[in-house]
Amino acid sequence: MVRNRTGKIAAKFAREWVRDLKKVKRRRRGTPDARPTRNASPARQASYQARREADRQQRNGRVNGTAEAVTTADGRHTAVSVSDGPDKIYPHHREVARALDSVPQNLRAPWHGNCALPQSLSKLLDRGIDLRGGAIGAARIRAPGNPGHGAHNPCCNSCKSLRNEFDLKEAL
């Protein structure tokens, strides 16, 4: 330690040392799997919820598909869904159905309308929640031990029209 003439620790040294500790503490954000804070961006919240749902589906025995989450711009509302067959999907809201119908036939994905995103959007719209400016996160569901499990899954052509229609950001 550095002491001045009176035997006290030099104030300048102490201030710099404390300032450096505060900077390091402020920069620490944790692991990507850590639960987002209340003030986290909607994209971070959506991505976290999608990975969490993918993990839950994997524990229930599912080995393929996609889990998606939509979080509103204010970060207060999130809806999570999983891609499924036509017999198990949540019914589409009329605005979601209109946007899906506007996709040209040659650009539609083979699973058109059975994705998790239309279901998540429909759940929020049915509750009367405004989606504009929110964010979407998607995570792959794979078998246990597969390194691709929980990885980001980009929007298909069918879902890109929904993303653009509702002005949503895609979490990477």
N, C-alpha and C positions, 0 to 999 in steps of 0.2 A: 504494500500500500504506500501511496505517496502521502507524506505528511508535510505540512507547512511549518513555519518557524515556531508556531505556538503548539505544535504537536497534534493539530486536528487534521483530519483527512482533507485533502485538497478538494474544494467545492467543485471546481471545474471538472476534475476527473470523475467525481461522483455523479454529476449531472449527465455527463456523456455516457457513463456506464448504465444509468437508469434509462436514458433515452434509447440506447441500443436494445435493451431488454424489451422495452415496450414495442419497438418496431418488430422484433422477432415474434413476439406474442401476437401481434395484430395480423401478421402474415400467415400464421398457422391456420389452415382450413380443414384439416382432417382428411380422411380417405374419401374417395368418390362414393363409397357405399354408405357413408355416414348419413344419418337422418338430417334432412335440411332444416335450417332454422326457420323461425316464423317469418323472417324478412327475406328469405331466399327468393330468387327469381322464379316466376311461374314455370320456366323451362326446367330448372333444376328440380322443382317439386314434381313436375310431370314425369321426368326421367326416373326419379327415385321411386315413385308410385308404380310405374310400369315394371321396373326391375323387381320390386317387391311382389307384384302380382305374378310375374313369371316364376319366381321362386315358389310361391304358393301353389301354382298350377303344377310345377314339377314335383312337389311333395305329394300332390294328389294323384300322381302317376302319368301325367301328360308328358309326351316326349317331342311334340312338334307344335308349331303355331306361333302366334304373336300376341303379346299383351300390350295394350295401349292405354295411356292415361291422358286426359285433357284437363288442364288447369286454367281457370279464368285469369284475366289480366290482373285482378286484385289478389290472386293467390288464395282466395277463400274457399273455392269450390273445385273439387276434383271428381271426375268420373272415370272408372277403370272398367275395361272390357277385354275379352279374349276372342280371337278369331275362331269361328265355329261354322258348322254346316247350316244350311238354310232352315232346318227344323229347330235349331237351338238359339237363333239369334234374337236379340232384343228388337222389337218392331221399330222401323225407321220413322222418325219424325217427318212431317210433310216437307219441311225445308231441306232436310238431308236427302229425302227421296228425290226432290226436284233437282238438287245438285248432282246426284248420281245419274239421273236420267239424262242430264245434259252432256254427259261424257259420250263422245262418238263411239260407235260399235267397234271400230278398228283399234281404238286406244284402250278399250276396257281390259282389265286383267281377267284371267279365267275364273277367279273367285269373286268377281265384281259384286259388291254389296255385302259380302260375308266377312269382311275385315272387321277388326276390332274398333277402328276409328268411327265408322258410322254409328255403331252402337253407343260408344262413349258420348258422341255429340248428341245423339237422340236422348240419352238419359238426362243430360243437362238442359236441353231445350224443353223437354217435357216438364221439368221443374221450373221453367220460366227464367232461366239464368242466361244472361247475355254472354256470348262466347267471343265477341270481337276483341282481337288483340291478345288472346290467350296463347297457350303453348301446348304442344303435344309431345309426348315421349313414347317411344316404342321399344320393346325388348323381346328378343327371341326366346322361345321356350324350346329347350333341347333336353336330351337325356342326361341323367346325372353323370358328371365327369366330363361332359363335352365342353371344351373351352369356349364354344360359341354361345353357350347359355347366358342370357342376360345382356348380350351385345345389342347395340342399336340396330334397328331394322328400318331402313328408309321407306318412305311412302311409296306405294304402288301408284300406277297411273290413275286408278279410280279414286284413290284417297288424295292425290295431289289437287284434284278439282275441289274437294271439300276443304282442304287446307287453304287454298286460295280464296274460296267463296267466303269463308268465315275469318279471313285475315289472321291465321294462326301461325306461330313460329314453331319450327321443328327443332326439338332438342337433339343435339348430337351426342 
